[in-house]
């Protein structure tokens, strides 16, 4: 859900800032999905261990 949402939102925002979305959106999308995955993994581990 998060990757789909940001996959559509990031290129739109980059286009409005006059940055080529084809070049820059991959980096930002990868960063967002990695951060969300890492935080959700740590959140689940915290819930299980506590």
PyMOL Python script that loads the backbone (N, CA, C, O; Angstrom):
from pymol import cmd

cmd.read_pdbstr("""\
ATOM      1  N   UNK A   1       0.840  -1.190   0.000  1.00  0.00           N
ATOM      2  CA  UNK A   1       0.000   0.000   0.000  1.00  0.00           C
ATOM      3  C   UNK A   1       0.882   1.249   0.000  1.00  0.00           C
ATOM      4  O   UNK A   1       0.643   2.198  -0.747  1.00  0.00           O
ATOM      5  N   UNK A   2       1.896   1.226   0.847  1.00  0.00           N
ATOM      6  CA  UNK A   2       2.774   2.388   0.960  1.00  0.00           C
ATOM      7  C   UNK A   2       3.553   2.617  -0.343  1.00  0.00           C
ATOM      8  O   UNK A   2       3.676   3.755  -0.798  1.00  0.00           O
ATOM      9  N   UNK A   3       4.071   1.558  -0.933  1.00  0.00           N
ATOM     10  CA  UNK A   3       4.838   1.697  -2.177  1.00  0.00           C
ATOM     11  C   UNK A   3       3.947   2.195  -3.309  1.00  0.00           C
ATOM     12  O   UNK A   3       4.382   3.007  -4.126  1.00  0.00           O
ATOM     13  N   UNK A   4       2.725   1.726  -3.368  1.00  0.00           N
ATOM     14  CA  UNK A   4       1.800   2.199  -4.393  1.00  0.00           C
ATOM     15  C   UNK A   4       1.438   3.659  -4.224  1.00  0.00           C
ATOM     16  O   UNK A   4       1.354   4.407  -5.198  1.00  0.00           O
ATOM     17  N   UNK A   5       1.223   4.059  -2.983  1.00  0.00           N
ATOM     18  CA  UNK A   5       0.878   5.451  -2.702  1.00  0.00           C
ATOM     19  C   UNK A   5       2.038   6.386  -3.051  1.00  0.00           C
ATOM     20  O   UNK A   5       1.859   7.379  -3.755  1.00  0.00           O
ATOM     21  N   UNK A   6       3.208   6.057  -2.556  1.00  0.00           N
ATOM     22  CA  UNK A   6       4.356   6.916  -2.815  1.00  0.00           C
ATOM     23  C   UNK A   6       4.861   6.778  -4.248  1.00  0.00           C
ATOM     24  O   UNK A   6       5.472   7.708  -4.774  1.00  0.00           O
ATOM     25  N   UNK A   7       4.618   5.638  -4.887  1.00  0.00           N
ATOM     26  CA  UNK A   7       4.996   5.471  -6.283  1.00  0.00           C
ATOM     27  C   UNK A   7       4.245   6.416  -7.201  1.00  0.00           C
ATOM     28  O   UNK A   7       4.762   6.797  -8.252  1.00  0.00           O
ATOM     29  N   UNK A   8       3.062   6.792  -6.830  1.00  0.00           N
ATOM     30  CA  UNK A   8       2.315   7.778  -7.601  1.00  0.00           C
ATOM     31  C   UNK A   8       2.536   9.198  -7.138  1.00  0.00           C
ATOM     32  O   UNK A   8       2.449  10.138  -7.928  1.00  0.00           O
ATOM     33  N   UNK A   9       2.820   9.357  -5.858  1.00  0.00           N
ATOM     34  CA  UNK A   9       2.959  10.690  -5.279  1.00  0.00           C
ATOM     35  C   UNK A   9       4.328  11.318  -5.552  1.00  0.00           C
ATOM     36  O   UNK A   9       4.411  12.511  -5.842  1.00  0.00           O
ATOM     37  N   UNK A  10       5.387  10.537  -5.463  1.00  0.00           N
ATOM     38  CA  UNK A  10       6.736  11.078  -5.614  1.00  0.00           C
ATOM     39  C   UNK A  10       6.977  11.657  -7.010  1.00  0.00           C
ATOM     40  O   UNK A  10       7.476  12.779  -7.101  1.00  0.00           O
ATOM     41  N   UNK A  11       6.648  10.954  -8.106  1.00  0.00           N
ATOM     42  CA  UNK A  11       6.867  11.575  -9.420  1.00  0.00           C
ATOM     43  C   UNK A  11       6.042  12.856  -9.623  1.00  0.00           C
ATOM     44  O   UNK A  11       6.502  13.800 -10.265  1.00  0.00           O
ATOM     45  N   UNK A  12       4.839  12.880  -9.079  1.00  0.00           N
ATOM     46  CA  UNK A  12       4.014  14.084  -9.178  1.00  0.00           C
ATOM     47  C   UNK A  12       4.679  15.259  -8.466  1.00  0.00           C
ATOM     48  O   UNK A  12       4.733  16.363  -9.008  1.00  0.00           O
ATOM     49  N   UNK A  13       5.184  15.029  -7.255  1.00  0.00           N
ATOM     50  CA  UNK A  13       5.839  16.102  -6.509  1.00  0.00           C
ATOM     51  C   UNK A  13       7.134  16.545  -7.183  1.00  0.00           C
ATOM     52  O   UNK A  13       7.438  17.737  -7.217  1.00  0.00           O
ATOM     53  N   UNK A  14       7.894  15.598  -7.716  1.00  0.00           N
ATOM     54  CA  UNK A  14       9.132  15.964  -8.399  1.00  0.00           C
ATOM     55  C   UNK A  14       8.841  16.771  -9.662  1.00  0.00           C
ATOM     56  O   UNK A  14       9.592  17.690  -9.988  1.00  0.00           O
ATOM     57  N   UNK A  15       7.777  16.447 -10.368  1.00  0.00           N
ATOM     58  CA  UNK A  15       7.410  17.191 -11.562  1.00  0.00           C
ATOM     59  C   UNK A  15       7.008  18.617 -11.212  1.00  0.00           C
ATOM     60  O   UNK A  15       7.320  19.551 -11.950  1.00  0.00           O
ATOM     61  N   UNK A  16       6.320  18.788 -10.096  1.00  0.00           N
ATOM     62  CA  UNK A  16       5.929  20.143  -9.674  1.00  0.00           C
ATOM     63  C   UNK A  16       7.130  20.963  -9.228  1.00  0.00           C
ATOM     64  O   UNK A  16       7.088  22.192  -9.284  1.00  0.00           O
ATOM     65  N   UNK A  17       8.219  20.297  -8.779  1.00  0.00           N
ATOM     66  CA  UNK A  17       9.436  21.006  -8.389  1.00  0.00           C
ATOM     67  C   UNK A  17      10.397  21.162  -9.564  1.00  0.00           C
ATOM     68  O   UNK A  17      11.541  21.574  -9.374  1.00  0.00           O
ATOM     69  N   UNK A  18       9.942  20.837 -10.778  1.00  0.00           N
ATOM     70  CA  UNK A  18      10.727  20.957 -12.012  1.00  0.00           C
ATOM     71  C   UNK A  18      11.973  20.072 -11.996  1.00  0.00           C
ATOM     72  O   UNK A  18      13.023  20.457 -12.511  1.00  0.00           O
ATOM     73  N   UNK A  19      11.848  18.873 -11.396  1.00  0.00           N
ATOM     74  CA  UNK A  19      12.909  17.864 -11.407  1.00  0.00           C
ATOM     75  C   UNK A  19      12.412  16.706 -12.251  1.00  0.00           C
ATOM     76  O   UNK A  19      11.244  16.326 -12.162  1.00  0.00           O
ATOM     77  N   UNK A  20      13.290  16.142 -13.070  1.00  0.00           N
ATOM     78  CA  UNK A  20      12.891  15.046 -13.946  1.00  0.00           C
ATOM     79  C   UNK A  20      12.507  13.828 -13.110  1.00  0.00           C
ATOM     80  O   UNK A  20      13.380  13.241 -12.470  1.00  0.00           O
ATOM     81  N   UNK A  21      11.227  13.423 -13.091  1.00  0.00           N
ATOM     82  CA  UNK A  21      10.805  12.302 -12.249  1.00  0.00           C
ATOM     83  C   UNK A  21      11.362  10.960 -12.707  1.00  0.00           C
ATOM     84  O   UNK A  21      11.493  10.043 -11.896  1.00  0.00           O
ATOM     85  N   UNK A  22      11.690  10.827 -13.983  1.00  0.00           N
ATOM     86  CA  UNK A  22      12.214   9.553 -14.470  1.00  0.00           C
ATOM     87  C   UNK A  22      13.596   9.264 -13.891  1.00  0.00           C
ATOM     88  O   UNK A  22      13.972   8.103 -13.735  1.00  0.00           O
ATOM     89  N   UNK A  23      14.338  10.293 -13.578  1.00  0.00           N
ATOM     90  CA  UNK A  23      15.688  10.119 -13.055  1.00  0.00           C
ATOM     91  C   UNK A  23      15.688   9.976 -11.537  1.00  0.00           C
ATOM     92  O   UNK A  23      16.394   9.124 -10.998  1.00  0.00           O
ATOM     93  N   UNK A  24      14.907  10.795 -10.843  1.00  0.00           N
ATOM     94  CA  UNK A  24      15.030  10.908  -9.394  1.00  0.00           C
ATOM     95  C   UNK A  24      14.030  10.074  -8.601  1.00  0.00           C
ATOM     96  O   UNK A  24      14.266   9.818  -7.420  1.00  0.00           O
ATOM     97  N   UNK A  25      12.927   9.642  -9.198  1.00  0.00           N
ATOM     98  CA  UNK A  25      11.891   9.006  -8.387  1.00  0.00           C
ATOM     99  C   UNK A  25      12.295   7.625  -7.884  1.00  0.00           C
ATOM    100  O   UNK A  25      11.838   7.209  -6.819  1.00  0.00           O
ATOM    101  N   UNK A  26      13.129   6.910  -8.611  1.00  0.00           N
ATOM    102  CA  UNK A  26      13.539   5.576  -8.169  1.00  0.00           C
ATOM    103  C   UNK A  26      14.272   5.596  -6.847  1.00  0.00           C
ATOM    104  O   UNK A  26      14.056   4.735  -5.995  1.00  0.00           O
ATOM    105  N   UNK A  27      15.140   6.581  -6.675  1.00  0.00           N
ATOM    106  CA  UNK A  27      15.907   6.697  -5.429  1.00  0.00           C
ATOM    107  C   UNK A  27      14.987   6.978  -4.251  1.00  0.00           C
ATOM    108  O   UNK A  27      15.103   6.350  -3.198  1.00  0.00           O
ATOM    109  N   UNK A  28      14.075   7.921  -4.433  1.00  0.00           N
ATOM    110  CA  UNK A  28      13.178   8.284  -3.336  1.00  0.00           C
ATOM    111  C   UNK A  28      12.193   7.163  -3.014  1.00  0.00           C
ATOM    112  O   UNK A  28      11.888   6.925  -1.845  1.00  0.00           O
ATOM    113  N   UNK A  29      11.702   6.483  -4.027  1.00  0.00           N
ATOM    114  CA  UNK A  29      10.765   5.383  -3.789  1.00  0.00           C
ATOM    115  C   UNK A  29      11.452   4.229  -3.066  1.00  0.00           C
ATOM    116  O   UNK A  29      10.871   3.635  -2.158  1.00  0.00           O
ATOM    117  N   UNK A  30      12.665   3.913  -3.453  1.00  0.00           N
ATOM    118  CA  UNK A  30      13.420   2.869  -2.757  1.00  0.00           C
ATOM    119  C   UNK A  30      13.671   3.247  -1.305  1.00  0.00           C
ATOM    120  O   UNK A  30      13.565   2.405  -0.414  1.00  0.00           O
ATOM    121  N   UNK A  31      14.003   4.512  -1.066  1.00  0.00           N
ATOM    122  CA  UNK A  31      14.247   4.973   0.296  1.00  0.00           C
ATOM    123  C   UNK A  31      12.990   4.838   1.152  1.00  0.00           C
ATOM    124  O   UNK A  31      13.056   4.356   2.283  1.00  0.00           O
ATOM    125  N   UNK A  32      11.857   5.258   0.621  1.00  0.00           N
ATOM    126  CA  UNK A  32      10.605   5.209   1.386  1.00  0.00           C
ATOM    127  C   UNK A  32      10.209   3.768   1.694  1.00  0.00           C
ATOM    128  O   UNK A  32       9.827   3.468   2.825  1.00  0.00           O
ATOM    129  N   UNK A  33      10.293   2.871   0.714  1.00  0.00           N
ATOM    130  CA  UNK A  33       9.896   1.488   0.966  1.00  0.00           C
ATOM    131  C   UNK A  33      10.860   0.799   1.926  1.00  0.00           C
ATOM    132  O   UNK A  33      10.436  -0.031   2.730  1.00  0.00           O
ATOM    133  N   UNK A  34      12.154   1.129   1.856  1.00  0.00           N
ATOM    134  CA  UNK A  34      13.109   0.547   2.801  1.00  0.00           C
ATOM    135  C   UNK A  34      12.853   1.026   4.225  1.00  0.00           C
ATOM    136  O   UNK A  34      12.897   0.230   5.164  1.00  0.00           O
ATOM    137  N   UNK A  35      12.590   2.300   4.390  1.00  0.00           N
ATOM    138  CA  UNK A  35      12.349   2.853   5.727  1.00  0.00           C
ATOM    139  C   UNK A  35      11.065   2.283   6.319  1.00  0.00           C
ATOM    140  O   UNK A  35      11.041   1.896   7.487  1.00  0.00           O
ATOM    141  N   UNK A  36      10.003   2.227   5.527  1.00  0.00           N
ATOM    142  CA  UNK A  36       8.731   1.693   6.024  1.00  0.00           C
ATOM    143  C   UNK A  36       8.862   0.210   6.362  1.00  0.00           C
ATOM    144  O   UNK A  36       8.340  -0.244   7.380  1.00  0.00           O
ATOM    145  N   UNK A  37       9.550  -0.540   5.520  1.00  0.00           N
ATOM    146  CA  UNK A  37       9.759  -1.961   5.802  1.00  0.00           C
ATOM    147  C   UNK A  37      10.583  -2.183   7.060  1.00  0.00           C
ATOM    148  O   UNK A  37      10.270  -3.055   7.871  1.00  0.00           O
ATOM    149  N   UNK A  38      11.640  -1.389   7.219  1.00  0.00           N
ATOM    150  CA  UNK A  38      12.494  -1.517   8.399  1.00  0.00           C
ATOM    151  C   UNK A  38      11.736  -1.171   9.675  1.00  0.00           C
ATOM    152  O   UNK A  38      11.837  -1.880  10.676  1.00  0.00           O
ATOM    153  N   UNK A  39      10.976  -0.077   9.636  1.00  0.00           N
ATOM    154  CA  UNK A  39      10.230   0.327  10.831  1.00  0.00           C
ATOM    155  C   UNK A  39       9.097  -0.638  11.159  1.00  0.00           C
ATOM    156  O   UNK A  39       8.810  -0.879  12.332  1.00  0.00           O
ATOM    157  N   UNK A  40       8.458  -1.187  10.145  1.00  0.00           N
ATOM    158  CA  UNK A  40       7.395  -2.155  10.423  1.00  0.00           C
ATOM    159  C   UNK A  40       7.984  -3.453  10.973  1.00  0.00           C
ATOM    160  O   UNK A  40       7.386  -4.076  11.851  1.00  0.00           O
ATOM    161  N   UNK A  41       9.142  -3.865  10.471  1.00  0.00           N
ATOM    162  CA  UNK A  41       9.808  -5.046  10.995  1.00  0.00           C
ATOM    163  C   UNK A  41      10.193  -4.846  12.453  1.00  0.00           C
ATOM    164  O   UNK A  41       9.960  -5.724  13.285  1.00  0.00           O
ATOM    165  N   UNK A  42      10.778  -3.702  12.764  1.00  0.00           N
ATOM    166  CA  UNK A  42      11.155  -3.429  14.158  1.00  0.00           C
ATOM    167  C   UNK A  42       9.929  -3.279  15.059  1.00  0.00           C
ATOM    168  O   UNK A  42       9.956  -3.690  16.219  1.00  0.00           O
ATOM    169  N   UNK A  43       8.865  -2.698  14.534  1.00  0.00           N
ATOM    170  CA  UNK A  43       7.642  -2.550  15.319  1.00  0.00           C
ATOM    171  C   UNK A  43       7.018  -3.893  15.654  1.00  0.00           C
ATOM    172  O   UNK A  43       6.581  -4.113  16.783  1.00  0.00           O
ATOM    173  N   UNK A  44       6.975  -4.794  14.675  1.00  0.00           N
ATOM    174  CA  UNK A  44       6.442  -6.137  14.950  1.00  0.00           C
ATOM    175  C   UNK A  44       7.325  -6.906  15.918  1.00  0.00           C
ATOM    176  O   UNK A  44       6.820  -7.621  16.784  1.00  0.00           O
ATOM    177  N   UNK A  45       8.640  -6.767  15.779  1.00  0.00           N
ATOM    178  CA  UNK A  45       9.545  -7.451  16.689  1.00  0.00           C
ATOM    179  C   UNK A  45       9.378  -6.922  18.109  1.00  0.00           C
ATOM    180  O   UNK A  45       9.445  -7.694  19.066  1.00  0.00           O
ATOM    181  N   UNK A  46       9.167  -5.648  18.254  1.00  0.00           N
ATOM    182  CA  UNK A  46       8.957  -5.058  19.572  1.00  0.00           C
ATOM    183  C   UNK A  46       7.663  -5.561  20.192  1.00  0.00           C
ATOM    184  O   UNK A  46       7.620  -5.868  21.384  1.00  0.00           O
ATOM    185  N   UNK A  47       6.608  -5.648  19.388  1.00  0.00           N
ATOM    186  CA  UNK A  47       5.330  -6.145  19.911  1.00  0.00           C
ATOM    187  C   UNK A  47       5.424  -7.609  20.335  1.00  0.00           C
ATOM    188  O   UNK A  47       4.828  -8.008  21.335  1.00  0.00           O
ATOM    189  N   UNK A  48       6.165  -8.399  19.582  1.00  0.00           N
ATOM    190  CA  UNK A  48       6.289  -9.820  19.904  1.00  0.00           C
ATOM    191  C   UNK A  48       7.145 -10.028  21.142  1.00  0.00           C
ATOM    192  O   UNK A  48       6.821 -10.860  21.990  1.00  0.00           O
ATOM    193  N   UNK A  49       8.241  -9.274  21.252  1.00  0.00           N
ATOM    194  CA  UNK A  49       9.166  -9.488  22.356  1.00  0.00           C
ATOM    195  C   UNK A  49       8.700  -8.863  23.673  1.00  0.00           C
ATOM    196  O   UNK A  49       9.147  -9.281  24.741  1.00  0.00           O
ATOM    197  N   UNK A  50       7.827  -7.888  23.613  1.00  0.00           N
ATOM    198  CA  UNK A  50       7.377  -7.256  24.862  1.00  0.00           C
ATOM    199  C   UNK A  50       6.127  -7.882  25.304  1.00  0.00           C
ATOM    200  O   UNK A  50       5.576  -7.499  26.336  1.00  0.00           O
TER     201      UNK A  50
END
""", "prot")
cmd.dss("prot")
cmd.show_as("cartoon", "prot")
cmd.util.cbc("prot")
cmd.orient("prot")
